[in-house]
Amino acid sequence: MASHRILPSPFSDPLRFDGAVRTKVTSRPVILLRRLVVRLVTHVLPLMLAIITGTFFLIHSAPGSFVEIMSSEMQVSDQAMIDRLSVTYGLDQPLWVQYLKYLKAVAQFDLGFSYRQNLPVIEAVLHHLPATLLLMISGILVALVAGVSAGAVAASRPNSFIDRALSMTGVFLFAAPGFWLGIMLIVLFGVTLGWLPIGDMRTIGADYGFFGNLLDVGYHLLLPALAMGLHQSAIYLRVTRTAMLQAATADYVKTARAKGLSEGTVILRHIFRNALLPIVTVLGLQFASVLSGSVVIEAVFNWPGIGSLLYDAVVARDYPMVLGIIILSSLVVITVNLVVDLVYAWLDPRIVLE
Amino acid sequence: MNAQTFAVDTPFIEARGLTTSVRTKRGEVPIVTGFDLSVRRGETVAIVGESGCGKSLAALSLMQLLPKGRARVSGGEVRLDGRDILTLKARELNALRGREIALISQDPMSALNPVISIGAQLREAITAHSDLKGEALHARAIELMRLVQIPDPEARLREYPHRLSGGMCQRVSIAMAIASQPRLLIADEPTTALDVTIQAQVLQLLQRLKRETGMALLIITHDFGVVAEMADRVAVMYAGRIVEEGPVREIFRNPRHPYTQGLLALTRHHPRGMRLPEIAGLVPAYGEARTGCAFADRCPQARAICRQLTPERRSVGPLHDTACWLTETGEVA
């Protein structure tokens, strides 16, 4: 009998031997802020420099220059005039000098003057950026709401008919290109049924007052946002389904059930809360592709965003405009990723330790 | 060891002929079969057996906490104060979990939700069965943390699980489990994942809480040391069946099933240099059609009948049952 007994431990004082890891507790907002500053210096600045440098040399290495294109459009063949234009725009200087001058200007928050639009670049971009952001955010919202809720429904009944049906729909939507989906939506809702406008951001020439105009924009926004969102929603469906199924088998879910919590509480607080982590990760990763996808959707729906601005600028070799758009949209993507990063750290307390 | 009070009281929870099956690609396979066990008020019962013998599955069946869609109770009944738990609706089950029966799991680190603070998880266990709010709720959480001897409870409540040691997490799990003063605490291998010195502390803590609250304990373990230290009664499981059950002293002094005898022989002191003893053979695979006693192939005393007929449990002493054909003298009963 004695041999089966567990010897009383000489270390039975819990204060001495089973204490928690004692470290200084720093408040979480401070940790998050510190993380933000470190990110800015170590990630954002080098990344922006790389983007500016890469884009600058790429666009300049494309055949033809702004002056050549302008002179051919205007059918100017006087070499002296072409040279004078080159001098005016500084295009006669060596490329590296132009590069350094550009960097200096950007460092002073000056994105230059668009040859083509005859406007400061910043003005032109800021004029078109809100429309693009509106489209992107609406598209992402559609994708999140549709994808996450469909994923949650699928996960609640794995391998059922509804699960399979949702997954099949997801595969179809993901395989269908956004622009094709857009055209099909136009055909169905715009042409055949005639319920929704087929393009533009507002009814031309109409003024319904402030709220009326808002509604008008929302009305025009529906189809492009659906075209973007439905395509993206397939990814969220997949991620949500997998993450929730995985979280559902975790021990802490068993613990939560053993406490006597209702099924709704268990799913929302314990399963979904943990499934949010991969969803947020995907959101950050997808943002850049949503931006590039919006350029195509803008073309399909004649949406007045930066997509068409960028296209014109590239064709016309409007260097400052191309660079300005790339810089500002990179900043948007980087900012969103930074926010996602912080949200992630806020959602998962384990992150800040690393 | 605790005073042996079990004979006077009626069972608080009783499983009769419980069969729990797991869904596999080849259909449903019963893992736990004909499981009969009762726990009386304030009693400590241990289920002992090797990994995969179905002891955890049986315990989870008592709370209806089997993983949905992958395992289910396919036969028998579980009565709690006379009510059959298997027929309860979700709401009735939730009212019972945590309040009547609570659970602590094997791995304390994964039993706590990594993204929710200790305080929030503990408060959730309290509010599941009470209307405490604000200050009173906080005070109760602190009280529970003190009860499980967690130093500096105010600070610990704000922490997240990854900042605590395994032993600390197990204390938090225990605090959550006793939050609504359950009448039965199921402890599924409560010390397996812990360091040896911490194991003794956690066991002592469970003993003390049991003494102070009068709750019954059902301990799932593979460690006869834990059985000897904690339990009033023990049930030995092999391949999904209880093969022997009785008061701890009786089982240690007079094990009747060859499997129990083998297990106990393994736990005795072994002289240096001697080959460690073992029970020869392998546990039978689940889902294999078999007749007779599941242990027959490994049993040194097996007879012809052992391979033909499954032995029923029969009484071999006061409160002492075994499912074996052999009598004390080696005759077939």
Interface residues (C-beta under 8 A of the other chain):
Chain A: M1 S3 H4 R5 I6 L7 P8 S9 F11 S12 P14 L15 F17 D18 G19 A20 V21 T23 V25 P158 T249 A250 D251 Y252 K254 T255 A256 R257 A258 K259 G260 L261 S262 E263 T265 R269 H270 R273 N274 L277 L347 D348 P349 R350 L353
Chain B: M63 L65 P67 G69 A90 R91 N94 A95 L96 R97 G98 R99 A102 L103 S105 D107 S110 A111 L112 N113 P114 V115 I116 S117 E124 A125 A128 H129 Q149 I150 P151 D152 A155 R156 R158 E159 Y160 H162 R163 L164 S165 G167 M168 R171 S173 M176 A177 A179 S180 T197 I198 Q199 A200 Q201 L203 Q204 F224 G225 V226 V227 A228 E229 R249 F252 R253 T267 R268 H269
